[in-house]
Amino acid sequence: MAWITAMYARLKDEENSYICFKSFMKNSTSKVGLDLHPPFQIDGNFGIVAAIKEMLIYDEEGYIEVFPAKPKEIQSLQFSNVLLKGNLMLSLDYQNGKLKIMIEAMHSTPLEIKAFGKTRMVSINPGKNEFEIEE
């Protein structure tokens, strides 16, 4: 189910990826959150984490898309220190239609950021870089 969730997320199908995610959590995990597939397989736990990342961030070197398959039910979200390709570290805060992005970098690089159907070219400098995008 983790793999199917990730596939729907890669297709930017927020509805089906969320349905599969909920099914994984309801039917494929124990009370402590471990994968129930017999015998116990850690790849389900690692896979669902990768699927969640795929729902929220798609990245290639020089390009990121924020929320490519974010479920509509999620109206606020915050996470920190997600490692992206190109050795970038992403943190974000999404509240009331406003998205605050912080990217930490060791080196300068151009970056294309896509969110809410908008595309923005930015120059990332060493250290912390902050950007805001509204829905």
N, C-alpha and C positions, 0 to 999 in steps of 0.2 A: 504494500500500500504506500510506503514511503517513496518508492520508485515512481509509481503512478502519479502521486502528488507532485513530484518534481517534474515529470513530463508535462502535466497540465500547466504548471507554473511556467515552464520554458515556452509553452505555446501562448502564454499570457492569458490563459483562461482562468480568471480569478474565481468564478463560480465553481467549476469542477475541481480546481485545486483545493479549494476550501472544503468542499464536500468530502474529498478523499482524506484531507488532513483530519477532519472531525471523525471520519470512520476509523482512521488509524488510531486516534486517541481513545475512541470508545471500544473498539473491537480487537486491537492488536497490542495493547499495553496492559501491564499489571498495575495494581494500585500504587506501586512505587515508580511507575513510568518505564519499566523495562519491556522490551519487545517480547511478545508471547510466542512467536513462531517457534514450534518445536524442532529441534532442541533450541534453546535460547540462542539467538543470533544478534550480536551487537550491531550488525550492519543495518538493521531496522532503526535503531536509535541514532546511529550516525547519519543514516539516509534521510530521516525526517528533519534533522537539523539542516542538512544541505537543501532539502525541499523548501523549508521555511525561508532560508536565505535566498533561494531562487524566486520565491514569491515576492520578496521585499527589495532585493537588489540584484540587478544583472550587471556584470562588469566584464569588460575587455580592456586591454591596455589602451589607455587614452579615451575611454568611454564608459560611463555608467548610466544606468537607467534606474531610477528610484521608483519603487512600487509597480513593477511591470504586471503583477498579478495579486495586488493587495485586495483582500476581501473587503467588500463594501461595509461589512459589520465593524471593521476596525476604524474608529474615528479618532483615536489618538494612539501614539506609539513612540517609544523612545528606546534606543539601543546605542551601545558604545563599542568602539574598538573592533570593528569588523575589518579584517585584512582583505584588501582588494589587490587585483593584479596591478603590477607596476610598483609594488611595495608602498601602497598608500593605506592609511588607516582611516576608516569612516565611522563617524558618530552622527546620529541624527535625532531630532525631536520634532514630532508632528502633532500639532494641537490646533484645533479650530480652523482647519484649512491652511495653516501656515507651516511650512517645512523649513526647519533650520538644519543646515548641513555643516559639519565640521570635518575637514580632511587634513590629516597630518601627513607630512611628506618629509623625506630626507633630501630630496633634490627638486629642482624646478622641472615642471612638465606642463604641457597644455592638456586640458581635459574637457571633454564634452559631457555635460550633465543634462539628462533628460528626465523630466518629472511633469506629471499632469498634462502631457501633450505638448509641453514647451521644451525647447532645446536652448541651452546656454553654453557658450564657449568661455572657459575661464583659464587663467594662468595660475597654476599651483606653484607656490613658493615654498622653500624649506620652512618647516615649522607648521603652525596651525593656520588654516585658511577657513574662513566662515562665509557662508552664503545663505540667503533666504529666498524661497520660492513660494508664491501663493497659488492656491488652486484656481 
